[in-house]
Amino acid sequence: MLNKETLREIAKSQADELSKLELGVEREAIANIDLSLPFAVVMMGVRRGGKSTLLHQLMKKTKMRHYFNFEDSRISGFELSDFERLDEALKEEFGESTTYFFDEIQNVGKWELFVRTRLDRKQHFAITGSNASLLSAELGTRLTGRFLRVELFPFSYTEYLEYGKQTAGLGSFSQYLKKGGFPTYLQTGRADVLQELLQNILLRDIAVRHQIRNVKTLKEMAVFLLSNVGKDFSYNSLAKTFSLGSVNTAMDWVSFFEDSYLLFSLPKFDYSLKKQTVNSRKIYSIDNGLTSVNSASFTEDEGRMLENAVFLHLRRKFGRDSMFYFRGTGECDFLVREKNKITHAVQACLSLHEEDKEREINGLVEALEKFNLDEGVIVTLKQEDKFKVGGKTVLLVPAWKWMQEK
C-alpha cells in the first residue's frame, strides 16, 4: 500500500519530467485517437518507440494533466487498491478531470478492473503498454468491447523526414533504410542505445515476465531470428537448433518476441487455418536500425533491409492478422487481406535485373491471378515502370514514393 502524499509527490515529479520532453514530431497515430469516445484507448508498441511522447502530445492537445507512469521504481508494490488513492492525489495536485493518461500500466495486476469501473462512470483513458498481451489474457473479459487498440511503431519514413527536416528521395530513404526510426538512436547515433534496448526487451518484457531462466539461449534465438529477417523458419527447427526440448517452448518464445513487438512472424496464406498453423513462417523485425546493430549479417543485405521496411509499412497501414506471404509455383512477398478478401499483392525487390526479373514478376502475377486482382506492386529502391503481363498490371515503384502514398 502506498500513501496518498507519496503518490502525489511522485505524480508531480513525473509531470515535471514529462513537461521537459520535447513534443517532437506529431505521430501519425494521433489521427486515430478520439478520447471523447466511451472506450479506453490502449496504445501498444515496442519500448522506446515513442509512446510516452504520444501521451504528451495528447495531453497538450486535450489540456488534461492526469498522468502517471507505472514503470517508476518508487511505486514498487503498487496494487489495485492504490488506484483510488492515486485518483485522489491526482485531483489534489492537478484539479478535477475525466481523462487519465497512464503509462506502462501492464505493471499493475488487475488494472483493468479500475479502468472498467471508471469507464462506467463516463471517464476516459489513454493507456500505454509495451506488451501486446494487454489485449489478450491480461484484459480477460473485463474490457471486452470497451477498448480501442492503437499500435505505435518507431518512425515511419514520412515521420523520419519530418524529424530530420529532410526531403523525400533516394538519399533520405537510403539513410532511413539503415538507421530505422527509433528517435533516441536517430538523435544520438550510438549503437549501444539499440543494443541496450534489445537487452531490456529480452530481460524485462520477456524473461522476467514469463519467468524464463535460460536468458542466454533466449538472446541467442532472438539474435538468430533478427539475423534471418525475411527468411523462413519453423518451430521444429528452432527447437532443435537451440535444444529447447519442446516445440511448444519454441512457439511460446516466438509469441513472447511478438508480444513485445520485437519480431513479427508472417504466415503463409492458405484457406485452411490448420495448414496456416503448420506451414513455415517468415520472420520480420520491428526496426532496421535495431536489427542492424544487433546482427552483422543483416547490414550486408540491402535487399532484406528493403523487404523488412516494406513489411513494416504494410503492417502499420493494415494492422495485425491482415498479412501473409504467398507461395505457389512462384512466391509473392506480401498479401494483404481486408474483410476476408485479398486486396493487395506486393513484392519487395531492391532492383529488377534480367536474371531475377522473371522470378519476381511471375510470383507476383501468379498471386494476382489466384486472387483475381488486376494490379500488383513491386517496391524497388529506385526503379520505376509500368507494364502488362498476361492482362495484369505490374507497377514498379521506388520505396521512397510508395511509402508516402495514402
KELO-720044 format. One record per atom (N, C-alpha, C): x, z negated, y negated. Coordinates in steps of 0.05 Angstrom, whole numbers, padded with zeros to 5 digits, always signed. Atoms other than C-alpha are relative to their C-alpha. Layout:
BEGIN
XZY/...
***
This chain:
BEGIN
+00017+00000+00024/+00000+00000+00000/+00018+00000-00025/-00015-00001+00025/+00026+00018-00069/-00019-00010-00023/+00018+00010+00021/+00001-00018-00131/-00004+00021-00022/+00009-00020+00020/-00033+00019-00188/+00021+00004-00021/-00019-00002+00022/+00020+00004-00240/+00025+00017+00009/-00022-00016-00010/+00075+00033-00196/-00008+00030+00001/+00010-00028-00001/+00033+00096-00184/-00002+00012-00028/+00003-00010+00027/+00020+00102-00258/+00028+00008-00012/-00027-00005+00010/+00095+00098-00275/+00011+00025+00013/-00010-00024-00014/+00112+00150-00222/-00014+00025-00010/+00015-00023+00009/+00056+00197-00245/+00010+00008-00028/-00009-00006+00027/+00081+00191-00317/+00028+00014+00001/-00026-00012-00002/+00153+00206-00298/+00000+00028+00012/+00003-00026-00012/+00132+00264-00254/-00010+00020-00021/+00011-00018+00021/+00091+00294-00311/+00021+00007-00021/-00021-00005+00019/+00150+00286-00358/+00020+00021+00011/-00019-00019-00012/+00196+00323-00309/-00013+00028+00002/+00013-00025-00002/+00144+00377-00298/-00001+00015-00027/+00002-00012+00027/+00137+00388-00373/+00026+00013-00009/-00026-00011+00008/+00211+00403-00377/+00006+00027+00014/-00003-00025-00014/+00204+00461-00328/-00008+00023-00018/+00009-00024+00014/+00202+00530-00358/-00024+00011+00015/+00023-00012-00013/+00136+00564-00345/+00007+00025+00015/-00010-00023-00014/+00174+00625-00325/-00019+00024+00001/+00017-00024-00004/+00143+00690-00301/-00027-00008+00010/+00027+00007-00011/+00068+00684-00293/-00003+00014+00027/+00002-00010-00027/+00057+00692-00219/-00025+00017+00004/+00022-00018-00005/+00013+00749-00195/-00023-00015+00014/+00020+00015-00015/-00024+00699-00150/-00020-00015-00018/+00017+00015+00018/-00053+00664-00211/-00026+00015-00006/+00024-00016+00005/-00103+00721-00219/-00021-00005+00021/+00019+00005-00022/-00135+00700-00153/-00010-00029+00001/+00007+00028+00000/-00145+00627-00173/-00022-00006-00021/+00022+00008+00018/-00211+00603-00202/-00007-00029+00006/+00004+00029-00005/-00213+00527-00208/-00028-00010-00006/+00027+00008+00006/-00285+00527-00231/-00018+00001+00025/+00016-00003-00025/-00309+00544-00160/-00001-00027+00015/+00002+00026-00014/-00333+00486-00115/+00016-00001+00026/-00018+00000-00023/-00273+00494-00069/+00027-00012-00008/-00027+00008+00005/-00205+00464-00062/+00017+00025+00003/-00019-00023-00002/-00152+00517-00077/+00025-00010+00013/-00023+00009-00015/-00098+00508-00025/+00022+00022-00002/-00021-00019+00004/-00033+00543-00045/+00023-00007+00019/-00020+00004-00020/+00017+00551+00011/+00023+00020-00003/-00023-00018+00001/+00086+00581+00016/+00025-00015+00007/-00026+00011-00008/+00159+00570+00032/+00010-00019-00022/-00013+00018+00019/+00199+00515-00001/+00015+00016-00021/-00014-00012+00023/+00228+00533-00069/-00010+00027-00007/+00012-00027+00005/+00182+00593-00073/-00015+00001-00026/+00013-00001+00026/+00152+00572-00140/-00028-00013-00001/+00027+00012-00001/+00090+00531-00120/-00004-00020-00023/+00002+00019+00022/+00105+00475-00170/-00003+00013-00027/+00001-00015+00025/+00116+00525-00225/-00028+00012-00003/+00027-00011+00002/+00049+00558-00208/-00020-00022-00008/+00017+00022+00008/+00015+00490-00212/+00003-00006-00030/-00005+00005+00028/+00048+00480-00280/-00014+00021-00017/+00014-00021+00014/+00022+00547-00303/-00030-00004-00001/+00029+00005-00001/-00048+00529-00280/-00007-00024-00018/+00006+00023+00017/-00044+00462-00316/+00001+00008-00030/-00002-00009+00028/-00023+00496-00381/-00025+00017-00007/+00023-00017+00004/-00080+00546-00372/-00025-00015-00003/+00025+00015+00000/-00133+00494-00360/+00002-00025-00018/-00005+00023+00017/-00102+00440-00405/-00007-00027+00014/+00004+00024-00016/-00110+00389-00349/+00027-00012+00008/-00026+00013-00004/-00056+00337-00333/+00001-00018+00024/+00000+00018-00024/-00076+00300-00269/+00016+00012+00022/-00019-00012-00019/-00014+00319-00229/+00014-00022+00015/-00016+00019-00016/+00021+00283-00172/+00014+00015+00022/-00017-00013-00020/+00078+00304-00126/+00004-00020+00023/-00002+00018-00023/+00074+00272-00057/+00026+00002+00016/-00026-00001-00013/+00145+00290-00039/+00020-00018-00014/-00016+00018+00015/+00171+00237-00086/+00009-00024+00019/-00010+00021-00018/+00215+00187-00048/-00010-00028-00008/+00010+00026+00010/+00187+00130-00090/-00027-00008+00011/+00027+00007-00010/+00119+00135-00056/+00000+00000+00031/-00001+00002-00029/+00144+00127+00015/-00020-00021+00010/+00021+00017-00010/+00087+00097+00055/-00027+00003-00013/+00026-00005+00013/+00031+00126+00012/-00020+00006+00022/+00021-00002-00020/-00033+00121+00052/-00026+00010-00012/+00027-00010+00009/-00104+00148+00049/-00013-00020-00020/+00013+00020+00017/-00127+00082+00017/+00012-00001-00028/-00013+00001+00026/-00077+00092-00040/-00012+00021-00019/+00010-00021+00018/-00114+00153-00067/-00018-00011-00022/+00018+00012+00020/-00166+00110-00103/+00016-00013-00022/-00017+00012+00021/-00111+00071-00139/+00014+00021-00016/-00013-00022+00014/-00076+00136-00155/-00019+00013-00020/+00020-00011+00018/-00140+00163-00185/-00004-00017-00025/+00002+00018+00023/-00147+00102-00229/+00024+00001-00018/-00025-00001+00015/-00074+00106-00250/+00001+00026-00017/+00000-00026+00014/-00082+00180-00269/-00019-00001-00024/+00020+00002+00022/-00144+00165-00311/+00011-00017-00022/-00010+00017+00021/-00110+00108-00347/+00023+00013-00016/-00023-00012+00014/-00048+00149-00363/-00008+00025-00015/+00006-00026+00012/-00080+00217-00378/-00028+00004-00009/+00028-00003+00008/-00154+00205-00390/-00017+00011+00022/+00019-00010-00020/-00215+00229-00353/+00005+00029+00006/-00003-00028-00008/-00211+00294-00314/-00015+00005+00026/+00013-00007-00026/-00249+00330-00259/+00017+00019+00017/-00018-00018-00014/-00189+00372-00238/+00027-00013+00007/-00025+00013-00009/-00129+00348-00197/+00019+00021+00010/-00021-00018-00009/-00063+00382-00183/+00019-00016+00018/-00015+00016-00020/-00030+00355-00120/+00021+00018+00013/-00022-00015-00011/+00039+00379-00098/+00009-00011+00027/-00010+00007-00026/+00063+00378-00025/-00017-00022+00013/+00019+00021-00009/+00001+00339-00003/+00001-00004+00030/-00001+00003-00029/+00015+00350+00071/+00015-00024+00009/-00015+00024-00007/+00060+00289+00069/-00018-00025+00003/+00018+00023-00002/-00001+00243+00067/-00020+00005+00023/+00018-00003-00022/-00040+00234+00131/-00029-00003-00009/+00029+00000+00005/-00115+00248+00128/-00007+00004-00030/+00005-00005+00028/-00110+00270+00055/-00026+00015-00005/+00023-00017+00003/-00167+00319+00067/-00026-00017-00003/+00024+00017+00002/-00217+00260+00072/-00005-00006-00029/+00003+00006+00029/-00204+00241-00001/-00010+00025-00015/+00007-00025+00014/-00208+00314-00024/-00029+00007+00006/+00027-00007-00007/-00273+00326+00013/-00020-00018-00015/+00018+00019+00014/-00305+00264-00016/-00003+00007-00030/+00001-00007+00029/-00286+00285-00087/-00012+00027-00005/+00013-00025+00003/-00308+00356-00076/-00031-00004-00001/+00029+00006+00000/-00377+00328-00060/-00009-00012-00026/+00007+00010+00027/-00374+00295-00129/+00005+00020-00022/-00004-00023+00019/-00363+00363-00162/+00027-00001-00014/-00027-00001+00011/-00289+00352-00174/+00015+00023+00012/-00015-00024-00007/-00236+00406-00167/+00029-00006+00006/-00027+00005-00008/-00168+00411-00134/+00016+00025+00003/-00020-00020-00006/-00107+00455-00135/+00022-00014+00015/-00017+00014-00018/-00063+00435-00077/+00022+00018+00010/-00021-00016-00012/+00004+00459-00053/+00011-00013+00025/-00012+00010-00024/+00038+00453+00014/+00020+00020+00010/-00020-00018-00010/+00099+00482+00049/-00005+00006+00029/+00004-00005-00028/+00066+00489+00116/-00028+00012+00005/+00025-00014-00004/+00013+00538+00139/-00020-00016+00017/+00018+00016-00016/-00016+00486+00186/-00019-00016-00017/+00019+00012+00018/-00050+00458+00125/-00028+00012+00004/+00026-00014-00004/-00104+00508+00143/-00010-00001+00029/+00008+00001-00028/-00108+00492+00217/-00006-00028+00009/+00007+00026-00012/-00104+00427+00255/-00002-00022-00021/+00000+00022+00019/-00090+00383+00195/-00025-00002-00016/+00025+00001+00015/-00153+00403+00159/-00023-00007+00019/+00021+00005-00019/-00193+00396+00223/-00025+00014-00009/+00026-00012+00009/-00266+00409+00207/-00008-00011-00027/+00009+00014+00024/-00267+00366+00144/-00002+00017-00025/+00001-00018+00023/-00253+00422+00095/-00010+00028+00007/+00010-00026-00008/-00284+00479+00134/-00020+00010-00020/+00019-00011+00020/-00318+00524+00083/+00003-00012-00027/-00002+00013+00026/-00293+00482+00026/+00028+00005-00013/-00026-00006+00012/-00225+00512+00011/+00004+00030-00002/-00008-00028+00003/-00196+00578-00013/+00031+00000+00002/-00029-00002-00005/-00126+00598+00010/+00013+00019-00019/-00017-00017+00017/-00074+00626-00037/+00028-00002+00011/-00028+00001-00010/-00006+00645-00007/+00019+00009-00023/-00020-00006+00021/+00054+00645-00053/+00027+00006+00014/-00026-00009-00011/+00117+00684-00035/+00021-00001-00023/-00019-00005+00021/+00183+00690-00072/-00007+00025-00016/+00007-00021+00018/+00182+00740-00129/-00004+00027+00014/+00003-00028-00007/+00153+00809-00115/+00019+00016-00017/-00018-00017+00016/+00191+00868-00143/-00009+00001-00029/+00009-00001+00027/+00147+00871-00205/+00005-00027-00014/-00006+00026+00011/+00156+00796-00216/+00030-00002-00005/-00029+00000+00003/+00231+00805-00206/+00008+00015-00025/-00006-00015+00024/+00232+00858-00260/-00006-00016-00025/+00007+00016+00024/+00196+00813-00309/+00019-00024-00004/-00018+00022+00002/+00241+00754-00292/+00027+00008-00012/-00027-00009+00009/+00305+00793-00303/-00001+00019-00024/+00003-00018+00023/+00276+00834-00361/+00013+00027+00006/-00011-00025-00009/+00294+00897-00323/-00021+00022+00001/+00019-00022-00002/+00262+00966-00319/+00000+00009+00029/+00003-00010-00028/+00236+00996-00254/+00017+00024+00004/-00017-00022-00006/+00282+01044-00220/+00017-00006+00024/-00017+00004-00023/+00332+01053-00164/+00020-00022-00003/-00020+00020+00005/+00384+01008-00196/-00011-00028+00004/+00011+00027-00002/+00340+00947-00204/-00011-00006+00028/+00011+00005-00027/+00307+00957-00136/+00022-00005+00020/-00023+00004-00018/+00375+00962-00101/+00010-00029-00002/-00008+00028+00004/+00392+00894-00131/-00021-00019+00013/+00022+00016-00011/+00324+00865-00111/+00002+00000+00030/-00002-00004-00029/+00334+00892-00041/+00020-00020+00013/-00021+00017-00011/+00396+00849-00032/-00004-00030-00008/+00002+00027+00010/+00381+00788-00075/-00026-00014+00008/+00026+00012-00006/+00308+00777-00057/-00013-00012-00025/+00017+00010+00022/+00261+00736-00100/-00001-00030-00004/+00000+00029+00005/+00278+00661-00097/+00011-00005-00028/-00009+00004+00028/+00281+00640-00171/+00026-00014-00003/-00024+00015+00003/+00336+00589-00162/+00025+00016+00007/-00022-00017-00008/+00381+00638-00127/+00006+00021-00021/-00003-00020+00020/+00369+00691-00179/+00013-00012-00025/-00011+00014+00024/+00386+00640-00233/+00029-00007+00004/-00027+00011-00004/+00450+00613-00201/+00019+00020+00014/-00016-00019-00015/+00474+00669-00155/+00017-00014+00022/-00015+00016-00020/+00500+00614-00108/-00012+00003+00028/+00010-00003-00027/+00494+00629-00034/-00007-00026+00013/+00005+00026-00012/+00496+00555-00017/-00028-00010-00007/+00028+00007+00006/+00428+00548-00051/-00019+00008+00022/+00018-00010-00022/+00395+00590+00003/+00009-00010+00027/-00009+00012-00025/+00439+00562+00058/-00012-00028+00003/+00011+00027-00001/+00416+00492+00040/-00030+00001+00003/+00029-00004-00004/+00344+00517+00035/-00007+00004+00029/+00005-00004-00029/+00347+00541+00107/+00002-00026+00015/-00004+00026-00013/+00374+00473+00128/-00025-00018-00005/+00023+00017+00007/+00317+00437+00091/-00025+00008+00015/+00023-00010-00015/+00264+00481+00123/+00001-00008+00029/-00003+00006-00028/+00291+00471+00192/-00002-00030+00006/+00000+00029-00004/+00301+00396+00185/-00026-00013-00008/+00023+00015+00011/+00244+00373+00141/-00027+00011+00007/+00026-00012-00005/+00189+00423+00154/-00005+00004+00030/+00003-00006-00028/+00203+00433+00228/+00009-00022+00018/-00011+00019-00019/+00249+00385+00264/-00013-00028-00003/+00012+00026+00004/+00223+00320+00233/-00030+00001+00005/+00029-00002-00002/+00152+00343+00230/-00009+00002+00029/+00009-00005-00028/+00149+00365+00303/+00017-00015+00020/-00016+00018-00017/+00199+00313+00330/+00018+00016+00019/-00019-00016-00016/+00250+00365+00354/+00027-00013-00003/-00027+00013+00001/+00315+00331+00373/+00022+00020+00001/-00021-00020-00004/+00354+00394+00391/+00002+00018-00025/+00000-00015+00025/+00365+00415+00319/+00021+00023+00001/-00021-00020-00002/+00428+00454+00336/-00011+00026+00012/+00012-00024-00013/+00390+00502+00383/-00022+00011-00018/+00021-00009+00019/+00332+00505+00333/+00012+00018-00021/-00013-00016+00021/+00380+00530+00280/+00011+00026+00011/-00011-00024-00013/+00414+00578+00328/-00022+00022+00004/+00021-00019-00003/+00347+00610+00344/-00009+00012-00026/+00009-00009+00026/+00327+00614+00271/+00020+00021-00011/-00020-00019+00010/+00393+00649+00252/+00000+00025+00017/+00002-00023-00017/+00386+00695+00312/-00023+00018-00008/+00023-00016+00009/+00317+00717+00290/+00005+00012-00028/-00007-00011+00027/+00340+00724+00217/+00019+00023+00002/-00020-00022-00003/+00397+00768+00242/-00012+00025+00014/+00012-00023-00014/+00348+00813+00280/-00026+00008-00012/+00024-00009+00014/+00296+00827+00227/-00006+00029+00005/+00008-00028-00005/+00256+00889+00243/+00002+00008+00030/-00004-00006-00029/+00272+00885+00318/-00020-00014+00017/+00018+00012-00020/+00230+00869+00379/+00011-00026+00011/-00008+00023-00016/+00232+00802+00413/-00023-00008+00018/+00020+00011-00018/+00195+00769+00470/+00005-00030+00003/-00004+00029-00003/+00183+00695+00482/+00016-00006+00025/-00016+00004-00024/+00212+00702+00552/+00030+00003-00006/-00029-00004+00006/+00278+00730+00525/+00011-00022-00017/-00009+00022+00016/+00282+00675+00473/+00005-00025+00016/-00002+00024-00018/+00270+00621+00525/+00026+00001+00017/-00024-00003-00016/+00326+00649+00568/+00026-00001-00017/-00024-00001+00017/+00375+00663+00511/+00009-00028-00009/-00006+00026+00012/+00370+00592+00484/-00005-00023+00020/+00003+00020-00021/+00359+00556+00551/-00020-00021-00007/+00021+00018+00009/+00294+00526+00527/-00015-00013+00023/+00013+00011-00023/+00268+00515+00597/-00029+00007+00003/+00029-00006-00001/+00198+00538+00579/-00006+00022-00021/+00010-00021+00019/+00166+00600+00548/-00017-00013-00021/+00017+00014+00019/+00117+00552+00515/+00016-00012-00023/-00017+00010+00021/+00174+00520+00477/+00009+00022-00019/-00007-00023+00017/+00196+00588+00451/-00023+00007-00018/+00024-00007+00016/+00125+00603+00429/-00005-00021-00021/+00004+00021+00019/+00120+00535+00395/+00019+00002-00023/-00020-00001+00021/+00185+00543+00357/-00005+00024-00018/+00006-00023+00017/+00167+00613+00332/-00024-00007-00018/+00024+00007+00016/+00099+00586+00309/+00008-00020-00022/-00009+00018+00021/+00136+00530+00272/+00015+00015-00022/-00013-00017+00020/+00180+00582+00237/-00021+00014-00017/+00021-00014+00015/+00117+00619+00217/-00015-00019-00018/+00014+00020+00016/+00081+00556+00194/+00015-00008-00025/-00016+00008+00023/+00139+00540+00148/+00006+00024-00018/-00004-00025+00016/+00138+00612+00120/+00029+00009+00000/-00028-00010-00003/+00210+00624+00143/+00000+00027+00012/+00001-00025-00015/+00194+00680+00191/-00029+00008+00006/+00026-00010-00007/+00135+00724+00210/+00003+00018+00025/-00001-00017-00023/+00121+00756+00277/-00023+00021-00003/+00020-00021+00003/+00085+00823+00277/-00008+00011+00028/+00009-00009-00026/+00043+00841+00338/-00002+00031+00002/+00005-00028-00005/+00038+00910+00369/-00030+00004+00001/+00029-00004+00000/-00031+00939+00357/-00010+00008+00028/+00014-00007-00025/-00077+00941+00417/-00029-00009-00004/+00028+00008+00002/-00153+00940+00421/-00005-00025+00017/+00003+00024-00017/-00144+00886+00475/+00016-00023-00012/-00013+00023+00011/-00129+00818+00445/+00020-00012+00020/-00017+00011-00021/-00099+00797+00512/+00026+00015+00001/-00025-00016+00000/-00049+00855+00510/+00016-00005-00025/-00014+00007+00024/-00033+00839+00438/+00017-00025+00003/-00013+00026-00004/-00014+00769+00460/+00026+00003+00017/-00023-00002-00019/+00033+00791+00517/+00021+00021-00008/-00019-00020+00009/+00065+00851+00483/+00023-00012-00017/-00022+00010+00017/+00132+00843+00449/-00008+00002-00029/+00006+00000+00028/+00131+00828+00375/+00025+00007-00016/-00023-00005+00018/+00175+00846+00316/+00002-00024-00019/-00004+00023+00017/+00205+00794+00270/+00009+00008-00028/-00007-00005+00028/+00210+00793+00194/+00004-00026-00014/-00007+00025+00014/+00235+00742+00144/-00013-00002-00027/+00013+00005+00026/+00208+00711+00080/+00014+00013-00023/-00014-00009+00024/+00262+00739+00035/+00027+00012+00008/-00025-00014-00006/+00320+00788+00037/+00025-00016-00008/-00023+00016+00009/+00366+00742-00002/+00007-00022+00019/-00004+00022-00019/+00356+00683+00044/+00011+00010+00027/-00010-00012-00025/+00367+00728+00105/+00029+00009-00003/-00027-00011+00005/+00429+00760+00075/+00021-00022+00001/-00020+00021+00002/+00466+00695+00060/+00002-00017+00026/-00001+00016-00025/+00449+00665+00128/+00005+00018+00025/-00004-00019-00022/+00462+00728+00170/+00017+00023-00009/-00019-00021+00009/+00523+00773+00161/-00010+00027+00010/+00008-00026-00011/+00494+00828+00206/-00022+00013-00016/+00023-00012+00015/+00432+00837+00162/+00010+00015-00024/-00010-00013+00024/+00472+00855+00100/+00013+00026+00005/-00013-00025-00007/+00505+00912+00137/-00020+00022+00005/+00020-00020-00007/+00439+00948+00150/-00021+00002-00022/+00018-00003+00023/+00405+00971+00086/-00028+00010+00009/+00025-00010-00011/+00351+01005+00128/-00018-00023+00008/+00016+00023-00008/+00328+00938+00157/-00008-00017-00024/+00006+00014+00024/+00331+00907+00088/-00025+00013-00013/+00023-00014+00011/+00283+00961+00063/-00025-00006+00017/+00023+00005-00017/+00237+00951+00123/-00011-00028-00004/+00010+00028+00005/+00233+00876+00111/-00014-00002-00027/+00013+00000+00027/+00217+00888+00037/-00027+00013+00001/+00026-00013-00003/+00162+00936+00056/-00020-00018+00014/+00017+00019-00013/+00134+00886+00105/-00011-00021-00019/+00008+00022+00018/+00133+00831+00052/-00020+00010-00021/+00018-00011+00019/+00099+00876+00002/-00028+00003+00012/+00026-00003-00014/+00043+00893+00052/-00012-00027+00006/+00010+00027-00007/+00038+00820+00073/-00012-00014-00024/+00010+00011+00025/+00029+00798+00001/-00027+00012-00007/+00023-00015+00009/-00023+00851-00012/-00024-00003+00019/+00023+00000-00019/-00065+00847+00052/-00004-00026+00015/+00003+00026-00013/-00053+00777+00078/+00007+00000+00030/-00008+00004-00028/-00040+00749+00147/-00022+00011+00018/+00018-00010-00021/-00073+00774+00211/-00011+00028-00006/+00011-00027+00007/-00082+00843+00180/+00021+00022+00006/-00021-00020-00004/-00017+00877+00201/+00009+00002+00029/-00010-00005-00027/+00011+00908+00265/+00021+00021-00002/-00016-00024-00003/+00063+00957+00288/-00013+00017+00021/+00012-00018-00019/+00043+01018+00328/+00021+00013+00017/-00018-00013-00018/+00077+01045+00389/-00016+00016+00021/+00012-00017-00020/+00052+01104+00429/+00023+00017+00012/-00023-00017-00006/+00096+01164+00445/+00022-00005-00020/-00018+00007+00021/+00128+01150+00379/-00007-00027-00011/+00004+00026+00012/+00128+01090+00332/-00005+00002-00030/+00005+00003+00029/+00099+01072+00264/+00004-00029-00007/-00008+00027+00006/+00127+01011+00230/-00023-00019-00006/+00022+00019+00009/+00063+00983+00199/-00027+00014-00001/+00028-00006+00003/-00011+00989+00207/-00013-00023-00015/+00015+00020+00014/-00059+00953+00161/-00029+00002+00008/+00028+00001-00007/-00128+00931+00184/-00016-00014-00021/+00019+00012+00018/-00185+00918+00136/-00028+00002+00011/+00027+00001-00011/-00254+00897+00160/-00002+00014+00027/+00000-00010-00027/-00237+00913+00232/+00006+00030+00003/-00007-00028-00001/-00213+00983+00215/+00028+00004-00011/-00027-00007+00010/-00142+01011+00208/-00003+00018-00023/+00003-00015+00025/-00137+01036+00137/+00026+00011-00011/-00026-00010+00010/-00062+01047+00125/+00020+00002+00022/-00023-00004-00018/-00003+01073+00164/+00025+00005-00018/-00023-00001+00018/+00066+01062+00133/+00026-00001+00017/-00027+00000-00011/+00137+01079+00155/+00019-00010-00022/-00022+00007+00018/+00199+01049+00123/+00025+00015+00010/-00024-00016-00007/+00259+01096+00123/+00018+00003-00024/-00019+00000+00022/+00320+01090+00079/+00002+00028-00012/-00001-00028+00008/+00328+01165+00076/-00006+00018+00024/+00009-00017-00021/+00298+01221+00116/+00021+00023+00004/-00020-00020-00006/+00354+01263+00148/-00011+00018+00022/+00009-00019-00021/+00347+01323+00195/+00000-00013+00027/-00002+00011-00027/+00369+01281+00255/-00022-00020+00006/+00021+00019-00006/+00314+01229+00246/-00027+00008-00012/+00024-00008+00014/+00262+01268+00207/-00023+00003+00020/+00021-00005-00019/+00223+01289+00268/-00011-00026+00012/+00009+00025-00012/+00221+01219+00298/-00017-00016-00020/+00015+00016+00020/+00198+01185+00234/-00028+00013-00006/+00025-00013+00007/+00145+01237+00217/-00019+00001+00024/+00017-00002-00024/+00119+01245+00288/-00013-00027+00006/+00012+00026-00005/+00109+01170+00296/-00022-00006-00019/+00020+00004+00021/+00071+01167+00231/-00025+00017+00006/+00022-00019-00004/+00028+01228+00246/-00016-00008+00026/+00014+00009-00024/+00012+01201+00316/-00019-00023-00006/+00017+00022+00009/-00015+01138+00284/-00023+00010-00016/+00022-00011+00017/-00055+01178+00233/-00021+00013+00018/+00020-00014-00018/-00087+01219+00289/-00015-00021+00016/+00013+00020-00017/-00102+01158+00332/-00022-00015-00015/+00018+00016+00015/-00137+01121+00276/-00016+00016-00021/+00016-00018+00017/-00168+01182+00242/+00005-00004-00030/-00008+00002+00028/-00130+01174+00177/+00010+00026-00010/-00008-00026+00012/-00118+01232+00130/+00028-00001-00011/-00026+00002+00015/-00055+01206+00096/+00016-00024+00008/-00019+00021-00006/+00006+01165+00112/+00023+00000-00019/-00022+00003+00020/+00065+01140+00072/+00026-00007+00015/-00027+00008-00008/+00140+01139+00087/+00014-00011-00025/-00013+00012+00023/+00172+01090+00039/+00030+00003+00003/-00029-00006-00001/+00244+01111+00023/+00014-00015-00022/-00015+00012+00021/+00300+01087-00021/-00003+00017-00026/+00001-00016+00024/+00298+01147-00068/-00013+00028+00004/+00012-00026-00004/+00267+01208-00035/-00029+00001-00007/+00028-00003+00008/+00201+01235-00060/-00009+00028+00008/+00009-00026-00010/+00160+01291-00028/-00029-00003+00009/+00027-00001-00011/+00091+01311-00002/-00003+00025+00016/+00004-00023-00017/+00075+01356+00056/-00021-00005+00021/+00020+00001-00020/+00025+01371+00110/+00013+00003+00028/-00009-00002-00028/+00037+01361+00185/-00025-00002+00017/+00023+00001-00017/-00018+01380+00233/-00025-00008-00014/+00024+00007+00016/-00071+01374+00179/+00001-00027-00013/-00003+00027+00012/-00046+01305+00158/+00019+00001-00023/-00018+00001+00024/-00015+01290+00090/+00020-00022+00004/-00021+00019-00001/+00052+01255+00091/+00013-00002-00027/-00012+00005+00026/+00077+01223+00027/+00027-00014+00003/-00025+00014+00002/+00150+01205+00016/+00001-00013-00028/+00001+00014+00025/+00152+01152-00039/+00023-00020-00003/-00021+00020+00004/+00212+01114-00068/-00013-00028-00001/+00011+00028-00001/+00202+01039-00056/-00005-00011-00027/+00004+00012+00026/+00210+01021-00129/-00025+00011-00014/+00026-00009+00011/+00150+01065-00146/-00023-00011+00017/+00021+00008-00018/+00109+01047-00085/-00008-00030-00004/+00005+00028+00003/+00116+00972-00098/-00013-00007-00027/+00014+00004+00025/+00086+00980-00168/-00029+00010+00000/+00027-00010-00002/+00023+01013-00144/-00020-00023+00004/+00020+00021-00003/-00040+00971-00149/-00016+00005+00025/
***
